[in-house]
Structure formats: C-alpha cells, structure tokens
Amino acid sequence: MRQVESEDSVMIVDGSIAEKPYTDENDILRWRYDHSRQRNVKGLNSVTCLYPSLGMSLVIPPWIVTG
C-alpha cells in the first residue's frame, strides 16, 4: 500500500450486515443494530475497505466482526 500512497487518497470503509434470522446465534452470528433498518437484526457483520490512489484501487479483503 505504501507504493501507491498519495497525499490526496482516502480509505473508504463499508460495514454491512448479512441478515440470518433463522440461524442459531454463535460467536459470529449475533444480534447487531442495523442503522438502515433502525432495529436489531441477527446476522453476520463484515467490513470491507477500498483505497483508491494514483488511478488504481486497492481492495483490502473483508473481515468478519466478532464481539
């Protein structure tokens, strides 16, 4: 990432919840607040990042949020 770092670049971060209402709750699938629905939903929370710089975009692999 340092090779394409630029003063004008920003990191774009997107969090999302894949709703799983019929799956048993565990360490990964749990109740979370969904701001787009204004309520709690049971599901998988993941985060994805994108770093656009110098005419290209680097995608940082998504990760699962636990806890």
C-alpha positions in Angstrom: 0.0 0.0 0.0 2.9 2.4 0.7 3.9 2.0 -3.0 0.6 3.7 -4.1 0.2 6.0 -1.1 -0.8 9.6 -2.1 -1.5 12.8 -0.1 -4.9 13.0 -1.9 -6.1 9.4 -1.1 -8.6 8.3 1.5 -9.6 4.9 2.8 -13.2 4.0 2.1 -14.7 1.8 4.8 -18.0 0.0 4.4 -19.7 -2.2 7.0 -22.6 -4.4 6.3 -24.8 -7.0 7.9 -25.9 -10.1 6.2 -29.2 -10.9 8.0 -29.6 -14.6 9.1 -32.8 -14.7 11.1 -33.2 -18.5 11.0 -29.6 -19.4 12.1 -28.7 -20.2 15.7 -26.7 -17.4 17.4 -23.0 -18.1 17.9 -19.7 -16.1 18.1 -20.1 -14.8 14.5 -23.9 -14.7 14.0 -25.4 -12.5 16.7 -27.7 -9.6 17.3 -26.5 -6.3 15.9 -28.1 -2.9 15.4 -28.8 -2.2 11.7 -28.8 1.6 11.1 -30.5 1.3 7.7 -33.5 -0.6 9.3 -33.4 1.2 12.6 -33.7 -2.0 14.6 -31.7 -5.0 15.8 -31.2 -7.9 13.4 -29.5 -11.3 13.8 -26.7 -11.7 11.3 -23.1 -11.6 10.1 -21.3 -8.3 10.3 -18.4 -7.7 7.8 -16.2 -4.7 7.0 -14.7 -4.0 3.5 -12.1 -1.3 2.7 -11.2 0.3 -0.6 -8.1 2.5 -1.2 -8.3 4.5 -4.4 -4.9 6.1 -5.3 -2.9 7.1 -8.4 -5.5 5.9 -10.9 -6.0 2.4 -9.3 -8.0 1.0 -6.4 -6.7 -1.5 -3.8 -9.3 -3.7 -2.2 -8.5 -4.8 1.3 -10.1 -8.2 1.9 -13.2 -8.1 4.0 -13.1 -9.4 7.6 -15.8 -10.7 9.9 -16.5 -8.7 13.0 -16.9 -10.7 16.2 -17.9 -9.5 19.6 
